[in-house]
Amino acid sequence: MLSLQKNSGPPLSPRRQTLIVGLLLVVATLALYNPVSHHPFVNYDDDRYVGDNAHVRAGLHWETVRWAFTTYDEANWHPLTWLSHALDCQLYGLNPAGHHYTNVLLHALNVVLLFLVLSRATGSVWPSAGVAALFALHPINVESVAWVAERKNLLSMSFFLLTLGAYRWYARKPRSGAYLLVAFLFACGLMSKPQVITLPFVLLLWDYWPLERVVSSHPDSVSGETIPAKKFSWLILEKLPLVALSALSAVITMRAQAAGNALSTLVKYPLSVRLENAIVSYARYVGKAFWPLRLSPMYPHPADSLKSWQVLAGLLLLLTVTTIVIAAQRRRYLLVGWLWFLGTLVPMIGLVQVGSQAMADRYAYLPLLGLFLLFCWGAADWARQQHLSTTRVAACSMVVLLALAVVAHRQIGYWSDNVTLWSHTLQVTSDNFIAQNSLGGALMAQGRLEEAQPHFRTAAAIHPSDPLSNLNIAFYELQRGNLQLAIRQYDKAIGLTQDARLKASAFTSLGSIYSRLGDYSRARESFEAAVALRPRTIRAWMGLGLAAQKSGDFDAAVHAYSQANAIQPSDVVYLLLARVLEQSGRKNEAQAATAEAMRLSENFEQTRQIADGLLAP
């Protein structure tokens, strides 16, 4: 991590060192994360981002692009993230291996970009390599890489690091073209995930160290050129267009989260509670940076249960470290690293509460770079002062990195299947209704419905107003044939949520139940409510077509089946369309629909049996 110079033999050129270190970092990253290519999709958000998202599944085309730039799905506006998922579907379909490996490759790219950006800006290869190695192997980053839905984290980091690199190019010789490149890359980062909204603040830190634009010209150790100094007021003025981009992103993000009802938890957690949680979370992030155990994809919010001593201890830690780094003015990297950590966490620290988590490992992907920077440069300085040999420094570095890799490998293993992931989550957290729901869902997907049910009941007991646990209980009752109980649970879930996706799912299930009961009028009402909320819900359009067909409204059935096929062509739906067209006397159109069903079907006899079963009274 900190190796400084060889004691003997001809030294490697900086370019050769950079190439060798970069290759080693890529190999280490790919080797560590290779197991994720055998992992399934996670049953928490991966369905929303990929599996059940008709726009993404359709692949890359102009309709997908239009949707990506205009949708607030998942309470976010991140069009480039949507397009990256759509490209994966274009390349790999719904094979999770390809989606996972895209994440791995993006993380490896980020590791190399981080190393190059730091080494070019500071002229110090080995501390830069140390930061990149910590970033590559640290267990807290496993969540961002092993979870397909966190593509946004990886993609936004790529653009963040590219922006830092472009900014050094601009600072060395300020000109409008270079600045426009900085702004463009920053905008791409914001369109991947707005976590990079604090970049103008990071650039001011970058001006202070390592570019040292604030005080005097700084000799560039890589190129030998100089970076002109500027007054601090000019440096602030220079960032204003980027601040405007941040402000625009903040407005769009708040609108997206309001549209997705992600801000509803503000009612539950008053400002005092959010401040206390933020202080304790800062301290917990520091702790997990140095002792990354008991990691979880979901840390439940403590609400008002935090003890006074926890808040005071967290506040004391933050004030103590802040005082130390301010006092150590000669070591500018200390202040930059610490303020990087504090500042870049602000959008995710929970002062504006989004969701029900207290904190999240994925939120540390960018901020912990500040702590890594502080640690590596501080350790390098200390090693020089103590006149430690290169061999000893390298050995200590390898021990640290090997320990992190071992823990990270174990953490990656928890993501190998959904039952393992959520069982582990319940072991390391308490009162976690999301983990209970997710574990129940994983068991249900394996056909272990009776094992799943207690987890749904526990989730509902922890959080009675949680719509998902009520939906899961309704599904359990439906599978057991308790139709009236299922109807009551679905109605309850609908009343508990403003989430269009959950509501549409509940209405679709209600429509199916009413169809089974022969109440086609109420079935159609339910299916129509579902497609009004989510117009691309294929199951609802298909159910609506069946209900209309069985009630004799052939024109409505034709329309519903046509809508379903327009979203995603299906052999079964085309055959159903053919049947209703034949019933309404449109024989030529019926023959064309039958031909299309035969073209799409791999086993037409099986398709015919499925259609017959659906049309049975």
C-alpha positions in Angstrom: 0.0 0.0 0.0 2.8 2.4 0.9 5.9 1.2 -0.9 8.1 4.1 -1.7 11.2 3.1 -3.6 13.3 0.2 -4.4 16.5 -0.2 -2.3 18.6 -1.6 -5.1 18.6 -2.1 -8.9 17.5 0.4 -11.5 14.2 2.1 -10.6 11.2 1.6 -12.8 10.0 4.6 -14.8 6.9 6.3 -13.5 5.0 5.1 -16.7 6.2 1.5 -16.1 5.2 1.7 -12.4 1.8 3.0 -13.4 1.2 0.3 -15.9 2.2 -2.6 -13.6 0.3 -1.3 -10.6 -2.8 -0.7 -12.8 -2.7 -4.2 -14.1 -2.3 -5.7 -10.6 -5.2 -3.7 -9.3 -7.5 -4.9 -12.2 -6.4 -8.5 -11.7 -7.0 -8.4 -7.9 -10.4 -6.8 -8.4 -11.6 -9.3 -11.0 -10.3 -12.2 -9.0 -12.1 -11.1 -5.9 -15.4 -10.5 -7.5 -15.4 -13.3 -10.1 -17.9 -15.4 -7.9 -20.7 -12.9 -8.4 -21.0 -14.1 -12.0 -22.7 -17.2 -10.6 -25.1 -15.2 -8.4 -28.8 -14.7 -9.1 -30.7 -11.4 -9.1 -31.4 -10.1 -5.6 -35.1 -10.2 -4.7 -35.0 -6.6 -3.5 -34.9 -3.9 -6.2 -33.3 -6.0 -8.9 -36.8 -6.9 -10.1 -37.8 -3.2 -10.2 -34.6 -2.3 -12.1 -34.4 -5.3 -14.5 -36.6 -8.4 -14.1 -40.1 -6.8 -13.9 -39.2 -3.6 -15.8 -40.7 -3.9 -19.3 -38.9 -0.8 -20.6 -35.5 -2.2 -19.5 -36.2 -5.7 -20.7 -37.1 -4.3 -24.1 -33.4 -3.4 -24.6 -32.0 -0.2 -26.2 -34.2 1.6 -28.7 -35.6 5.1 -29.0 -38.7 4.3 -26.9 -36.4 3.2 -24.0 -34.3 6.3 -24.4 -37.4 8.5 -24.2 -38.7 6.7 -21.2 -35.3 6.8 -19.4 -35.1 10.6 -19.7 -38.7 11.2 -18.7 -39.5 8.7 -15.9 -39.3 9.1 -12.2 -39.5 5.3 -11.6 -38.0 4.2 -8.3 -38.2 7.8 -7.0 -35.1 8.7 -9.0 -34.1 10.4 -12.2 -31.1 8.5 -13.5 -31.5 8.0 -17.2 -28.0 6.8 -17.9 -28.4 4.1 -15.3 -31.6 2.9 -17.0 -29.9 2.9 -20.3 -27.0 0.8 -19.0 -29.5 -1.8 -17.6 -31.3 -1.8 -21.0 -28.0 -2.4 -22.8 -27.3 -5.3 -20.5 -30.8 -6.8 -21.4 -30.0 -6.2 -25.1 -26.7 -8.1 -24.7 -27.5 -10.8 -22.1 -31.3 -10.9 -21.8 -32.3 -11.8 -18.2 -29.2 -14.0 -17.6 -27.9 -12.5 -14.3 -24.3 -13.4 -15.0 -23.9 -10.7 -17.6 -25.6 -8.0 -15.5 -23.4 -9.0 -12.5 -20.2 -8.9 -14.6 -20.9 -5.5 -16.0 -20.9 -4.3 -12.3 -17.6 -6.0 -11.7 -16.1 -4.4 -14.8 -17.3 -1.0 -13.8 -15.8 -1.4 -10.3 -12.5 -2.5 -11.9 -12.7 0.6 -14.1 -13.3 2.8 -11.1 -10.3 1.3 -9.3 -8.0 2.1 -12.2 -9.5 5.5 -12.7 -9.0 6.3 -9.0 -5.3 5.2 -9.1 -4.6 7.2 -12.3 -6.4 10.4 -11.1 -4.6 10.3 -7.7 -1.2 9.5 -9.1 -1.4 12.1 -11.8 -2.6 14.8 -9.4 -0.2 14.1 -6.6 2.8 12.6 -8.4 2.9 9.8 -5.8 2.4 6.4 -7.2 2.4 4.2 -4.1 0.1 6.1 -1.8 -2.3 6.4 -4.8 -2.0 2.6 -5.3 -2.8 2.1 -1.6 -6.0 4.2 -1.9 -7.1 2.3 -5.0 -6.3 -1.1 -3.5 -8.3 -0.3 -0.4 -11.2 0.9 -2.6 -10.9 -2.3 -4.7 -10.9 -4.8 -1.8 -12.8 -3.2 1.0 -15.7 -5.3 2.1 -18.1 -2.3 2.5 -18.0 -2.0 -1.3 -19.3 -5.5 -1.9 -22.9 -4.3 -1.8 -22.3 -1.8 -4.6 -20.8 -4.5 -6.8 -22.7 -7.6 -6.0 -26.1 -5.9 -6.2 -27.2 -5.3 -9.8 -29.6 -2.6 -8.8 -26.6 -0.6 -7.5 -25.3 -0.1 -11.0 -26.1 3.6 -10.4 -23.5 3.7 -7.7 -20.8 2.3 -9.9 -21.7 4.4 -13.0 -21.9 7.7 -11.2 -18.5 7.0 -9.6 -17.0 6.4 -13.0 -18.1 9.8 -14.2 -17.1 11.4 -10.9 -13.5 10.2 -11.3 -13.4 11.1 -15.0 -14.6 14.6 -13.9 -11.7 14.8 -11.4 -9.3 13.8 -14.1 -10.7 16.4 -16.6 -10.6 19.1 -13.9 -6.8 18.7 -13.5 -6.5 19.1 -17.2 -8.6 22.2 -17.0 -6.7 23.6 -14.0 -3.3 23.2 -15.7 -4.4 25.4 -18.6 -7.9 26.9 -18.1 -10.0 27.2 -21.2 -13.6 26.9 -22.1 -13.4 23.6 -23.9 -11.8 21.9 -20.9 -14.4 23.4 -18.6 -17.2 22.2 -20.8 -15.8 18.7 -20.6 -15.7 18.9 -16.8 -19.4 20.1 -16.8 -20.5 17.4 -19.3 -18.9 14.6 -17.3 -20.4 15.9 -14.1 -23.8 16.1 -15.7 -23.4 12.4 -16.8 -22.5 11.5 -13.2 -25.7 13.3 -11.9 -27.7 11.4 -14.6 -26.3 8.2 -13.2 -27.0 8.9 -9.6 -27.3 12.2 -7.8 -24.9 11.1 -5.0 -22.1 13.0 -6.8 -24.0 16.3 -6.3 -21.3 17.4 -3.9 -18.6 17.4 -6.6 -18.1 21.3 -6.7 -17.2 21.0 -3.0 -14.8 18.2 -3.7 -13.2 20.3 -6.5 -12.5 23.1 -3.9 -10.8 20.6 -1.7 -8.9 19.4 -4.8 -7.8 23.0 -5.3 -6.4 23.1 -1.8 -4.7 19.7 -2.1 -3.2 18.2 -4.2 -3.4 20.8 -7.0 -2.6 23.7 -4.5 -4.3 26.3 -6.7 -5.3 28.3 -3.7 -1.9 29.5 -2.5 0.8 29.2 -5.2 1.7 27.5 -8.4 2.2 23.8 -7.9 4.8 21.9 -10.0 3.1 19.0 -11.7 5.2 16.0 -10.8 3.9 14.0 -13.7 4.1 16.3 -16.6 6.5 18.8 -15.2 4.1 21.7 -16.1 2.7 24.1 -13.5 -0.9 24.7 -12.3 -1.6 28.4 -12.0 -2.7 29.7 -8.6 -6.0 31.6 -8.3 -7.6 33.7 -5.5 -10.1 31.7 -3.4 -12.9 34.0 -4.5 -12.1 33.2 -8.2 -12.1 29.4 -7.4 -15.5 29.7 -5.9 -16.8 31.8 -8.8 -15.4 29.2 -11.2 -17.5 26.5 -9.6 -20.8 28.4 -9.9 -21.9 26.7 -13.2 -21.2 23.3 -11.6 -23.2 24.4 -8.5 -26.0 25.3 -10.8 -26.0 21.8 -12.1 -26.0 20.5 -8.6 -29.0 22.7 -7.7 -30.9 21.5 -10.8 -30.2 17.9 -9.9 -31.4 18.5 -6.3 -34.7 20.0 -7.6 -35.2 17.1 -10.0 -34.3 14.5 -7.3 -36.7 16.1 -4.8 -39.5 16.0 -7.4 -38.7 12.4 -8.3 -38.7 11.3 -4.6 -41.9 13.2 -4.0 -43.5 11.5 -7.0 -42.4 8.2 -5.7 -43.5 9.0 -2.1 -39.9 8.3 -0.9 -40.1 11.4 1.4 -43.1 10.1 3.4 -40.8 9.0 6.2 -40.2 12.7 7.1 -43.4 12.5 9.1 -42.1 9.6 11.1 -38.7 11.1 11.9 -38.5 14.7 13.2 -35.4 16.7 12.6 -34.0 16.0 16.1 -34.2 12.2 15.4 -32.6 12.6 12.0 -29.7 14.7 13.4 -29.0 12.1 16.1 -29.1 9.3 13.6 -26.8 11.3 11.3 -24.2 11.8 14.0 -24.2 8.2 15.0 -24.1 7.0 11.4 -21.0 9.1 10.7 -19.3 7.3 13.6 -20.5 3.9 12.4 -19.2 4.6 8.9 -15.8 5.3 10.4 -16.0 2.2 12.4 -16.9 0.0 9.4 -14.1 1.6 7.4 -11.6 0.2 10.0 -13.6 -2.9 11.2 -15.8 -4.0 8.3 -17.8 -6.8 9.9 -21.6 -7.4 10.4 -22.3 -5.7 7.1 -25.9 -5.7 5.9 -27.9 -4.5 2.8 -30.4 -2.9 5.2 -29.8 -1.3 8.6 -33.2 -0.4 10.1 -33.6 3.2 11.3 -33.5 3.4 15.1 -36.2 6.1 15.2 -36.0 7.7 18.7 -34.3 4.7 20.3 -30.7 6.0 20.2 -29.1 6.5 23.7 -27.7 9.9 24.6 -24.3 8.4 25.2 -24.3 7.0 21.6 -25.0 10.5 20.2 -22.4 12.2 22.4 -19.8 9.6 21.6 -20.4 10.0 17.9 -20.3 13.8 18.2 -17.0 13.6 20.3 -15.4 11.5 17.6 -16.3 13.9 14.8 -15.2 17.0 16.8 -11.9 15.4 17.9 -10.9 14.3 14.4 -12.0 17.6 12.9 -9.8 19.5 15.5 -6.8 17.3 14.8 -6.9 17.7 11.0 -7.4 21.4 11.2 -4.4 21.7 13.6 -2.2 19.7 11.2 -2.1 22.4 8.6 1.2 21.2 7.1 -0.4 17.9 6.1 -3.2 19.2 3.9 -4.3 15.7 2.8 -5.6 15.2 6.4 -8.1 18.0 6.1 -9.0 17.2 2.5 -9.6 13.5 3.3 -11.7 14.2 6.4 -13.8 16.9 4.7 -14.2 14.7 1.7 -15.7 12.0 3.9 -17.9 14.4 5.9 -19.1 16.4 2.9 -19.8 13.7 0.3 -21.9 11.8 2.9 -24.2 14.8 3.5 -26.7 13.8 0.7 -27.0 10.3 2.1 -26.6 10.8 5.8 -30.4 11.0 6.4 -30.9 14.7 7.2 -33.5 14.4 4.5 -34.8 10.9 5.2 -35.5 8.8 2.1 -36.6 5.2 2.9 -36.5 3.4 6.2 -32.7 2.7 6.5 -30.5 4.3 9.1 -27.5 4.1 6.8 -26.3 1.9 4.0 -23.0 0.3 2.9 -23.6 1.5 -0.7 -23.7 5.1 0.5 -20.0 4.8 1.6 -18.8 3.9 -1.9 -17.7 7.5 -2.6 -17.3 9.1 0.9 -14.8 6.4 2.2 -12.3 7.5 -0.5 -11.6 10.5 1.8 -10.7 8.2 4.7 -8.6 5.9 2.5 -6.7 9.0 1.2 -6.2 10.3 4.7 -5.0 6.9 5.9 -2.6 6.1 3.0 -0.9 9.5 2.8 -0.7 9.7 6.6 0.8 6.2 6.8 3.3 7.0 4.1 4.4 10.1 5.9 4.8 8.2 9.2 6.8 5.5 7.5 9.2 8.1 6.1 9.6 9.7 9.5 10.3 6.4 11.1 12.7 5.4 8.3 10.9 2.1 7.8 12.3 -0.1 5.1 10.4 -0.6 1.9 10.2 -4.3 2.7 8.5 -3.8 6.0 6.1 -1.2 4.6 5.2 -3.5 1.7 4.7 -6.5 4.1 2.4 -4.5 6.4 0.4 -3.3 3.4 0.0 -6.8 2.0 -1.2 -8.1 5.4 -3.9 -5.3 5.6 -5.0 -5.9 2.0 -5.1 -9.7 2.3 -7.2 -9.4 5.5 -9.6 -7.1 3.7 -9.8 -9.4 0.7 -10.6 -12.4 2.9 -13.4 -10.6 4.7 -14.7 -9.2 1.3 -14.7 -12.8 -0.2 -16.7 -14.0 2.8 -19.1 -11.0 2.3 -19.5 -11.8 -1.4 -20.5 -15.3 -0.4 -23.5 -14.0 1.5 -24.9 -12.6 -1.8 -24.7 -16.0 -3.5 -28.4 -16.6 -3.0 -31.3 -14.7 -1.5 -32.0 -17.1 1.4 -28.4 -16.9 2.5 -28.3 -13.1 2.1 -31.4 -12.3 4.1 -30.7 -15.0 6.7 -27.4 -13.4 7.3 -29.0 -9.9 7.4 -31.4 -11.1 10.2 -28.4 -12.4 12.1 -26.6 -9.1 12.1 -29.6 -6.7 12.5 -32.7 -6.6 14.6 -36.3 -5.6 14.0 -35.6 -5.7 10.2 -39.0 -6.0 8.5 -37.4 -5.6 5.0 -35.1 -8.5 5.6 -38.1 -10.6 7.0 -40.1 -9.8 3.9 -37.2 -10.5 1.6 -36.3 -13.8 3.3 -40.0 -14.8 3.1 -40.1 -13.9 -0.6 -36.9 -16.0 -1.3 -38.4 -19.0 0.5 -41.7 -18.5 -1.4 -39.8 -18.5 -4.7 -38.4 -21.9 -3.8 -41.9 -23.2 -3.1 -41.4 -23.2 0.7 -44.6 -21.2 1.4 -45.2 -22.5 4.9 -41.6 -21.5 5.9 -42.1 -18.1 4.3 -45.3 -17.2 6.1 -43.9 -16.7 9.6 -41.5 -14.1 8.1 -44.3 -12.2 6.5 -46.2 -12.2 9.8 -43.1 -11.0 11.7 -42.6 -8.2 9.2 -46.2 -7.1 9.6 -45.8 -7.2 13.4 -42.6 -5.0 13.3 -44.2 -2.5 10.8 -48.0 -2.9 10.7 -48.4 -0.3 8.0 -45.9 -2.0 5.7 -47.9 -2.7 2.5 -45.4 -5.4 1.2 -45.8 -7.7 4.1 -49.6 -7.5 3.8 -49.3 -8.2 0.0 -47.3 -11.3 0.9 -49.8 -12.5 3.5 -52.5 -12.0 0.9 -50.6 -14.1 -1.6 -50.2 -16.8 1.1 -54.0 -16.8 1.7 -54.6 -16.9 -2.1 -52.4 -20.0 -2.5 -54.2 -21.7 0.3 -57.5 -21.0 -1.4 -58.8 -18.6 1.2 -60.1 -16.1 -1.4 -62.1 -13.8 0.9 -59.2 -13.5 3.3 -56.9 -12.7 0.4 -59.3 -10.0 -0.9 -59.3 -8.4 2.5 -55.5 -8.4 2.7 -55.1 -7.0 -0.8 -57.6 -4.2 0.0 -55.6 -3.5 3.2 -52.3 -3.3 1.3 -53.8 -1.0 -1.3 -54.9 1.4 1.5 -51.4 1.4 3.0 -49.4 2.4 0.0 -49.0 5.2 -2.6 -46.5 3.1 -4.5 -48.0 2.7 -8.0 -46.1 -0.6 -8.6 -47.3 -2.2 -5.4 -50.9 -0.9 -5.9 -50.9 -2.2 -9.5 -49.7 -5.6 -8.3 -52.5 -5.8 -5.6 -55.2 -4.7 -8.1 -54.0 -7.3 -10.6 -54.2 -10.0 -8.0 -57.6 -8.8 -6.9 -58.7 -9.0 -10.6 -57.5 -12.6 -10.8 -59.4 -13.5 -7.6 -62.7 -11.9 -8.8 -62.3 -13.7 -12.1 -62.0 -17.0 -10.3 -65.1 -16.1 -8.4 -66.9 -15.3 -11.7 -67.4 -11.7 -10.8 -66.1 -10.3 -14.1 -67.4 -6.8 -13.5 -65.3 -6.3 -10.4 -62.4 -8.2 -12.0 -62.4 -5.7 -14.9 -62.5 -2.8 -12.4 -59.5 -4.2 -10.6 -57.5 -4.8 -13.8 -58.4 -1.4 -15.2 -57.2 0.2 -11.9 -53.9 -1.7 -12.3 -53.2 -0.6 -15.9 -54.2 3.0 -15.0 -51.4 3.0 -12.4 -48.9 1.0 -14.5 -49.9 1.0 -18.2 -47.2 -1.6 -19.0 -48.4 -4.3 -16.6 -48.8 -7.2 -19.0 -50.5 -9.5 -16.5 -53.2 -6.9 -15.9 -53.9 -6.4 -19.6 -54.1 -10.2 -20.1 -56.4 -10.5 -17.1 -58.5 -7.7 -18.4 -58.8 -9.4 -21.8 -59.8 -12.7 -20.2 -62.5 -11.0 -18.0 -63.8 -9.0 -21.0 -63.9 -12.1 -23.2 -65.7 -14.2 -20.6 -68.2 -11.5 -20.1 -68.9 -11.2 -23.8 -67.2 -7.8 -24.4 -65.1 -9.0 -27.4 -64.0 -5.5 -28.5 -62.6 -4.7 -25.0 -60.9 -8.2 -25.0 -59.3 -7.5 -28.4 -58.0 -4.1 -27.2 -56.6 -5.6 -23.9 -54.8 -8.5 -25.7 -53.4 -6.1 -28.3 -52.0 -3.9 -25.6 -50.3 -6.8 -23.9 -48.7 -7.9 -27.1 -47.6 -4.4 -27.9 -45.7 -4.4 -24.6 -44.2 -7.9 -25.1 -45.4 -10.3 -27.7 -46.6 -13.6 -26.3 -47.6 -16.9 -28.0 -50.3 -17.4 -25.4 -51.7 -13.9 -25.7 -51.7 -14.0 -29.5 -53.7 -17.3 -29.3 -56.2 -15.8 -26.9 -56.5 -12.8 -29.3 -57.1 -15.3 -32.1 -59.9 -17.0 -30.2 -61.7 -13.7 -29.4 -61.3 -12.5 -33.0 -62.8 -15.7 -34.2 -65.7 -15.3 -31.7 -66.4 -11.8 -33.1 -66.4 -13.1 -36.7 -63.0 -11.6 -37.7 -61.7 -14.8 -39.2 -58.9 -13.4 -41.3 -57.5 -11.4 -38.4 -57.9 -14.6 -36.2 -55.9 -16.6 -38.7 -53.1 -13.9 -38.7 -53.0 -13.9 -34.8 -52.9 -17.7 -34.8 -50.0 -17.7 -37.2 -48.1 -15.2 -35.0 -48.8 -17.4 -32.0 -47.3 -20.4 -33.9 -44.3 -18.3 -34.9 -43.6 -17.3 -31.3 -44.3 -20.7 -29.7 -41.7 -23.3 -29.1 -44.4 -25.9 -28.4 -47.7 -24.9 -29.9 -49.6 -27.8 -28.3 -48.6 -26.6 -24.9 -49.5 -23.1 -25.8 -52.9 -24.3 -26.9 -53.4 -26.1 -23.6 -52.5 -23.0 -21.6 -54.9 -20.9 -23.6 -57.7 -23.5 -23.1 -57.0 -23.5 -19.4 -57.2 -19.8 -19.1 -60.5 -19.7 -21.0 -62.1 -22.5 -19.0 -65.1 -21.3 -17.0 
